[in-house]
Amino acid sequence: MADPDGPSSGGEPGVPRWVKVIGVVVATLIALVVLAQVTGLAGDHGPGRHLGGLGAVAPGGSGPGGFLW
């Protein structure tokens, strides 16, 4: 009689261990990034950071950084 708690001899194998490990690592990194953004530990990031605080276009008709839109 086969041991009910032992390894199964039929059927398809489960998810490989390396896939599970990568999934846990990626989920942990995403959780850390979200936590840093929510708590403010990541600093002031976002598109408004690069506009000099005003977000206005320069008088020469070029956008921030001198690029023409």
ChimeraX attribute file (.defattr): number of C-alpha atoms within 10 A of each C-alpha:
attribute: neighborCount
match mode: 1-to-1
recipient: residues
	/A:1	3
	/A:2	8
	/A:3	7
	/A:4	7
	/A:5	6
	/A:6	7
	/A:7	8
	/A:8	11
	/A:9	8
	/A:10	6
	/A:11	6
	/A:12	7
	/A:13	8
	/A:14	6
	/A:15	8
	/A:16	8
	/A:17	9
	/A:18	9
	/A:19	10
	/A:20	11
	/A:21	11
	/A:22	11
	/A:23	12
	/A:24	12
	/A:25	12
	/A:26	12
	/A:27	11
	/A:28	12
	/A:29	12
	/A:30	12
	/A:31	12
	/A:32	12
	/A:33	12
	/A:34	13
	/A:35	13
	/A:36	13
	/A:37	14
	/A:38	10
	/A:39	9
	/A:40	11
	/A:41	10
	/A:42	12
	/A:43	9
	/A:44	10
	/A:45	10
	/A:46	8
	/A:47	8
	/A:48	11
	/A:49	11
	/A:50	12
	/A:51	14
	/A:52	10
	/A:53	8
	/A:54	9
	/A:55	13
	/A:56	10
	/A:57	15
	/A:58	11
	/A:59	7
	/A:60	8
	/A:61	11
	/A:62	12
	/A:63	15
	/A:64	15
	/A:65	11
	/A:66	11
	/A:67	8
	/A:68	10
	/A:69	8
